[in-house]
Amino acid sequence: MADEDEGNEYRWESGYEKTWEAIKEDDDGLLESNIADLVSRAKRKRAALKATGAIQLGMMRHLFVVVDASACMFLQDLKPTRFLCVLKLLEVFVHEFFDLNPISQLGILTTKMKRSEQVTVLAGNQKKHIEALQQLKDLSCEGEPSLQNSLERAMNGLKNMPVHSSREILVLFGSLTTCDPGDIQKTIKSLKENNIRVSIIGLAAEVRICREIAKKTGGTYNVLIDDHHLKELILNQVQPPAVAGSMEASLVKMGFPGGTPSVNDGTSDTSADHAPAYCLCHIESDTSSLMGHNGYNCPQCGSRYCELPVECKQCGLTLVSAPHLARSYHHLFPIKPFIERAQVRETPHCFACAKSFSEADINVYECESCNQIVCLECDLFIRETLHTCPGCASDPITAQMKTN
C-alpha cells in the first residue's frame, strides 16, 4: 500500500518506513558487520555526490561569504547560538578553502538591520579573514536581513573580476524573511547576466526565494539538519565548481617572487635587496612597520609583501609560488571515480595502505587505468586529499602517459 501511494506522499513520510528491515544479523547473530556496511555506504554516497568524473574544475575563484547577523541568529537551536556556531565553522571553512584553492580570493559580508556591511574585501590572506571572523563574535545580532542588498553589494565586487575565474556567493541565511528595498527578481537577472553563482545554506526552514535564487544562478540550496550537517554543507563549498562551457580560456600573467636575501648571507648584490621597506599588505593598518630581511618583492615593480599569494597593489600582477600552482593543478585534471566491486579472495589486501581485507570489507574499489584495488578509506583519501592514484603513480608507463 505504501508503494502504491508513494507518489502522493511527502519525502519525510515515506523515507523512514520499515527501517528495521534494513538491519540484519550476521552468521554470529551480531550487527557490527551490517552497521559497518551501512556506514561505508553512507560515506561512499557522500563521496559520489562530490565526484565530478572528468569535469574540469576552476583553479581561480572569487567568493563572497554573506553571514546573516539578524535577530534570529541569537536562537540557541545551534549551540551556543546560531551566529557563534556559524562563525566557528567559517574559520574551518576559510582554512580549508585556501588550502584547496591557494590562488583564489575570498571576502566576507554581514546583513542585519535591512542593510549589508562589508567585513573583509576580496583577498587571499586567510589570517586576515580568520581574525575578522573572531572579531565578529562580539557583534550584536539585531533587525532583519536583506538578501537583495547583500547580493547587490557582493555583485558589485565580483562583476569586474576576470572572466577566467569563477564568481561565487555563499549565503548563510537563518531568517525566514528578507526585507528588500526593490524587486529582487531584477537582482537575480543581473546575477545571471554577470555569471555569478549563488549558493545558500538555510539555518531554519526552506524559503522559496532562496531556492529560486540558487536555481536560476546555477548554485545549490540546502537546509541543515543539525550542526554536523551544517559543517558538512559548508565544507562542501570548498570544492571548486565545474568550469562553465562558455568560460573563455586565457593565459594569466603571474609573478614568482623570491624571498628577499638576508644581509649576512652574502647572496645580496645590492643594498636595495635588503633595504628596509614597508610591507604593502599592512601599510594601511595601525600595525604597519618597516620590514628588513623577510618578505617577497614583486618582480615587476619591486613592491614588498610579507606573504603569498597576493595581488600586487601597485601593478596588479598576481604573485604566487610554485607550490600554490601545484596544489591547484589537480582541478584541471581530476581523478576519475573508482569502480565499486565485490571483494574477492584473489586480492587479499589494499594496494595503497596494505591493510588486509576483512569480512566487514564487503566492497572494494578498482582504478580503471591500473586495475589496482583499494579499500574505502583509501578511496576517499585519494579522491579528497591525494588527488593521485598510487597505482598509476607507481607505474612508469601510466604515469608518463598522464603527464604527456
C-alpha positions in Angstrom: 0.0 0.0 0.0 2.9 2.3 0.8 4.4 1.6 -2.7 1.1 2.4 -4.5 0.7 5.8 -2.7 4.4 6.7 -2.8 3.8 9.4 -5.4 1.2 11.1 -3.2 3.4 11.2 0.0 5.9 13.6 1.2 9.5 12.5 1.4 9.6 12.7 5.2 6.5 10.5 5.4 7.8 7.6 3.2 11.6 7.8 3.7 11.7 6.0 7.1 9.1 3.3 6.6 10.1 -0.2 7.9 13.7 0.9 8.7 14.1 -2.3 10.8 14.1 -4.4 7.6 17.5 -2.8 6.7 19.1 -4.2 9.8 20.1 -7.8 9.6 22.1 -10.1 11.8 25.2 -11.9 10.5 26.0 -15.6 11.0 27.1 -15.0 14.6 24.0 -13.1 15.5 25.8 -9.7 15.6 25.0 -6.4 14.0 28.6 -5.0 13.7 29.2 -6.1 10.1 25.8 -4.7 9.0 26.3 -1.4 10.7 29.8 -1.1 9.2 28.3 -1.7 5.8 25.7 1.0 6.3 28.3 3.5 7.4 30.6 2.7 4.4 27.6 3.1 2.0 26.8 6.5 3.6 30.5 7.6 3.1 30.5 6.3 -0.4 27.3 8.1 -1.2 28.6 11.4 0.1 31.8 11.0 -1.9 29.9 10.1 -5.0 27.9 13.3 -4.7 31.2 15.2 -4.7 32.7 13.2 -7.6 33.0 15.1 -10.8 34.4 12.5 -13.1 36.4 14.1 -15.8 34.8 17.5 -15.4 37.3 20.3 -15.3 37.2 22.5 -12.2 38.1 26.1 -11.8 41.6 27.0 -10.5 40.9 30.6 -9.6 37.8 31.5 -7.6 36.4 34.8 -6.2 33.9 34.1 -3.4 31.9 36.4 -1.1 30.5 34.8 2.0 27.3 36.5 3.4 26.6 35.9 7.0 23.1 36.6 8.4 23.5 38.7 11.5 19.8 39.5 12.2 17.9 38.9 15.4 17.1 35.3 14.5 20.8 34.3 14.8 20.6 34.6 18.6 18.5 31.5 18.7 20.1 28.5 20.5 19.0 25.6 18.4 22.6 25.5 17.4 25.0 25.7 20.4 25.9 28.2 21.8 23.9 30.3 19.3 23.4 30.1 15.6 25.7 33.1 15.0 28.6 31.8 17.1 28.3 28.3 15.6 28.4 29.7 12.1 31.4 31.8 12.8 33.3 28.9 14.3 32.6 26.7 11.3 33.5 29.5 8.9 37.0 29.6 10.5 37.4 26.0 9.5 36.0 26.8 6.0 38.4 29.6 5.4 41.4 27.4 6.3 40.2 24.6 4.1 39.2 27.0 1.3 42.7 28.4 0.9 44.3 25.0 1.4 42.5 23.7 -1.6 42.3 26.9 -3.6 45.5 28.7 -2.8 45.3 31.2 -5.7 41.7 32.2 -5.0 40.3 35.2 -3.2 37.5 35.4 -0.5 35.5 38.2 1.1 33.0 38.4 4.0 29.8 40.4 4.3 27.1 40.5 7.0 23.5 41.5 6.8 21.3 43.0 9.5 19.0 46.0 10.1 17.9 45.7 6.5 21.4 46.6 5.3 24.6 44.8 4.3 28.0 45.6 5.7 31.4 44.6 4.4 33.7 42.8 6.9 36.7 42.0 4.6 37.4 42.7 0.9 38.3 40.1 -1.6 41.8 38.9 -0.7 43.9 35.8 -0.4 45.1 36.4 3.1 43.4 33.7 5.3 44.8 35.1 8.5 43.1 38.4 7.9 39.7 36.7 7.3 40.0 34.5 10.4 40.9 37.5 12.6 37.8 39.3 11.2 35.6 36.3 12.0 36.9 36.2 15.5 36.2 39.9 16.0 32.6 39.3 14.8 31.8 37.3 17.9 31.1 40.5 19.8 28.7 41.8 17.1 25.1 42.3 18.2 22.6 40.4 16.1 19.5 42.6 15.5 16.9 43.6 13.0 16.0 41.8 9.8 18.4 40.7 7.0 18.3 41.9 3.4 19.1 39.4 0.7 18.9 41.9 -2.1 21.3 44.4 -0.5 23.7 41.6 0.3 23.6 40.2 -3.3 23.9 43.7 -4.8 27.0 44.5 -2.7 28.6 41.2 -3.5 27.8 41.6 -7.2 29.4 45.0 -7.3 32.7 43.4 -6.0 32.5 40.4 -8.4 31.2 41.7 -11.7 34.6 43.3 -12.7 36.6 40.1 -11.9 38.4 38.5 -14.8 36.4 36.1 -17.0 38.9 33.2 -16.4 37.9 33.0 -12.7 34.7 31.8 -11.2 32.4 34.4 -9.4 30.5 32.9 -6.4 28.4 34.0 -3.5 27.7 31.8 -0.4 24.9 32.9 1.8 24.4 31.5 5.3 20.7 32.5 5.9 19.0 32.0 9.2 15.9 34.1 8.8 12.6 33.1 7.2 12.0 36.6 5.7 14.1 39.2 3.9 13.4 43.0 3.9 14.5 44.3 0.5 14.3 47.8 -1.0 13.3 46.8 -4.5 12.5 44.0 -6.9 14.8 41.1 -6.1 14.0 39.5 -9.5 16.0 42.2 -11.2 18.9 41.4 -8.9 18.6 37.7 -9.8 18.6 38.6 -13.5 21.8 40.8 -13.1 23.5 37.9 -11.2 22.8 35.6 -14.1 24.0 38.1 -16.7 27.3 38.5 -14.8 27.8 34.7 -14.4 27.7 34.9 -10.6 26.8 31.6 -8.9 24.8 31.9 -5.6 24.7 29.0 -3.1 22.5 29.3 0.0 22.5 27.3 3.2 19.4 27.7 5.3 19.6 27.5 9.1 15.8 27.3 9.8 13.5 26.1 7.1 13.2 26.2 3.3 12.5 29.7 1.8 11.1 29.8 -1.7 13.0 32.8 -2.9 16.3 31.2 -1.7 15.7 28.1 -3.8 14.7 30.3 -6.8 17.9 32.3 -6.5 20.1 29.2 -6.3 18.3 27.5 -9.2 18.4 30.5 -11.6 22.1 31.3 -10.9 23.3 27.6 -11.0 24.1 27.3 -7.3 22.9 25.0 -4.6 20.4 25.4 -1.8 20.3 23.2 1.3 18.7 23.4 4.7 20.7 22.0 7.7 19.6 19.1 9.9 22.0 19.7 12.8 25.4 21.3 13.5 27.2 18.3 12.0 25.2 18.6 8.8 25.9 22.3 8.7 29.6 21.7 8.9 29.3 19.2 6.0 27.2 21.7 3.9 29.7 24.5 4.5 32.8 22.3 3.7 31.1 21.1 0.5 31.6 24.6 -0.8 35.4 24.2 -0.6 35.4 22.1 -3.7 35.5 24.4 -6.8 32.6 24.4 -9.2 32.8 22.9 -12.6 34.1 25.3 -15.3 31.2 26.6 -17.4 31.3 25.7 -21.1 31.1 29.4 -22.1 34.1 30.4 -19.9 36.9 31.8 -22.1 40.3 30.1 -21.9 43.0 32.7 -21.4 46.6 33.0 -20.2 47.1 34.6 -16.9 50.2 36.6 -16.2 51.7 35.7 -12.8 54.9 36.6 -11.0 57.1 34.3 -8.9 58.9 36.5 -6.4 61.8 35.1 -4.5 62.3 35.7 -0.8 64.5 38.8 -0.1 68.0 37.6 0.9 69.4 38.3 4.4 72.1 40.9 4.9 74.5 38.4 6.4 74.1 35.5 4.0 76.4 37.0 1.3 73.9 36.5 -1.6 72.8 40.1 -2.0 74.5 42.1 -4.7 72.9 45.5 -3.9 71.9 47.2 -0.8 68.4 47.7 -2.3 67.7 44.0 -1.9 67.7 44.2 1.9 66.9 47.9 2.4 64.1 48.5 4.9 60.7 48.9 3.2 57.0 49.0 4.1 55.0 45.8 3.5 52.1 46.8 1.3 49.9 44.1 2.9 49.7 46.1 6.1 50.7 49.7 5.1 47.2 51.0 5.7 46.9 49.3 9.2 48.0 50.7 12.5 50.5 47.9 12.9 52.5 48.7 9.8 56.2 48.8 10.3 59.4 48.7 8.3 60.4 45.3 7.1 64.1 44.3 6.9 65.2 41.0 5.6 61.9 39.0 5.3 59.4 39.4 2.5 58.7 38.9 -1.2 59.5 41.6 -3.8 57.3 41.9 -6.9 59.4 41.0 -9.9 57.6 43.7 -12.0 57.5 46.8 -9.8 59.6 45.8 -6.7 56.8 46.2 -4.1 57.3 44.1 -1.0 54.8 41.8 0.6 55.0 39.6 3.7 53.2 36.5 2.3 51.9 34.9 -0.8 49.6 34.6 -2.8 48.7 38.2 -3.2 47.7 40.6 -6.0 50.2 43.5 -6.2 48.6 46.8 -5.3 51.0 48.7 -7.5 50.9 46.9 -10.8 48.1 44.4 -10.4 50.3 41.3 -11.0 49.3 38.1 -9.3 52.1 36.9 -7.1 52.2 33.2 -6.3 54.7 30.5 -5.6 55.2 27.2 -7.4 53.6 25.1 -4.7 50.4 27.2 -4.9 50.0 26.3 -8.6 50.9 22.7 -7.9 48.1 22.4 -5.3 45.6 23.9 -7.7 46.8 21.9 -10.8 44.7 18.8 -10.0 41.5 20.8 -10.5 42.3 20.8 -14.2 42.6 17.0 -14.4 40.6 15.5 -11.6 40.9 11.8 -10.9 38.2 9.5 -12.2 36.0 7.8 -9.7 37.0 4.2 -8.8 34.7 1.3 -9.7 33.0 -0.4 -6.8 33.3 -4.1 -6.9 32.6 -7.0 -4.5 35.6 -8.3 -2.6 37.3 -11.4 -4.0 39.9 -13.6 -2.3 42.4 -13.1 -5.1 43.0 -9.6 -3.7 43.8 -10.1 0.0 44.9 -6.6 0.8 44.6 -2.9 -0.2 47.2 -1.8 -2.7 47.5 1.7 -1.1 47.8 1.0 2.6 48.5 -2.8 2.5 45.7 -3.4 5.0 44.3 -6.9 4.8 40.7 -7.1 3.8 38.3 -8.5 6.4 34.7 -9.8 6.3 33.5 -6.3 7.1 35.0 -5.0 3.8 32.2 -6.2 1.6 33.1 -3.8 -1.3 36.4 -2.7 -2.7 37.3 -0.1 -5.3 39.3 -0.5 -8.5 41.1 2.1 -10.6 40.1 1.9 -14.3 43.6 2.8 -15.5 45.9 0.5 -13.4 43.3 -2.0 -12.1 44.7 -1.8 -8.6 42.3 -2.5 -5.7 42.0 -0.2 -2.7 39.7 0.0 0.4 37.0 2.5 1.2 39.2 4.7 3.4 41.9 4.9 0.7 39.4 5.6 -2.0 38.1 8.6 0.0 41.6 9.7 0.8 42.7 9.5 -2.8 39.7 11.5 -4.1 39.5 14.2 -1.4 43.2 14.7 -0.4 45.8 12.9 -2.6 44.2 13.5 -6.0 46.5 10.9 -7.5 46.1 7.2 -7.8 49.1 5.4 -6.1 48.8 2.5 -8.6 49.1 4.8 -11.6 51.9 6.8 -10.0 54.0 3.7 -9.3 53.7 2.5 -12.9 56.2 4.5 -15.0 54.3 3.9 -18.3 50.9 5.0 -16.9 52.5 8.0 -15.1 54.3 9.1 -18.3 51.1 8.9 -20.3 49.2 11.1 -17.8 51.9 13.8 -17.8 52.2 14.0 -21.6 
